Amino acid sequence: MIQFTKIRGLIAPVFTAFRQDGEINKDLIPAYANKLKQKKLKGAFILGSSGEGMLLSVEERKSIMDLWARERSETFKLIVHVGANSYKDSQVLAKYAEDIGVDALSVMGPTFLQPKTVKDLVSYIKIIADVVPGIPFYYYHIPVRTGINFNMIDLLREAKNEIPNLVGIKYTNSNFMDMQQCILFDNMRFDILHGSDETLLFGLTLGIEGGIGTTYNLIPELYYEMIDAFNNNNVDLARQLQAKSVRLMNIISRHGGGIVAGKYLMKIANMDCGPCRLPLRTISNDEAKEMIEELETNELFDLIQNSFKV
């Protein structure tokens, strides 16, 4: 297994900004990255679900990597999702990421003709990870997107000797029994990153120390306060803060989900990431108005609107 440092703190899975003509808005990235750094985020996870990565061409993904790589530093990590239905595309992206310099890579399983066994999934991950043996590699477990829902403890058992640079899992699922087994497996060898904003407190109770979540783009302060409250045994406050996150995630879910609604929340916060890429829809004016009303009713609108005023 290669040497690596486990992630402590919060990583933002960044949105890909588009212009109205559907092309990538590259000009936004420096300001976006600067705001995340000001908010004490530990890094950016690019081209994942929030970044609509698998809706982009290989060349588009390379161009986005180039720009985010400039923002990488000792205190701001860059993790690149290189998953694709063709492992050949993933290999190209992984090699390119290695060449420009990144801290880690990640891949979700293919969304077309999904693997039928854990062994098949490990083979898919391995053929990508093997082209960049010196780069830490995370499997991105997100069954709601991929339809692949094996227990990750089985994946770790199968992969630990097959993929030397596999260092952990971005775990976006609610199977907390499986998550805990992954955390404890092989003397806590692997870095298990919590991937669901609305259940971070559950993860903390199991020993989670790092997370990647969509609303960390906007209000990481809420989650850092939750982590501090938990670490200081102020469980009541931690629960209250998690409940506020749940209210926000419920609103997001009702209005198109983390990408569709999330991009509109970024616009409210004066970091306009533009429309979504088809087949995703872009939120309508009527729905946006309804969403604002719900945010105000739940005392969340001002929190979002002022989130980038740091």
Order of alpha helices (4+ residues) and beta strands (2+ residues): beta-alpha-beta-alpha-beta-alpha-beta-alpha-beta-alpha-alpha-beta-alpha-beta-alpha-beta-alpha-alpha-alpha-alpha-alpha
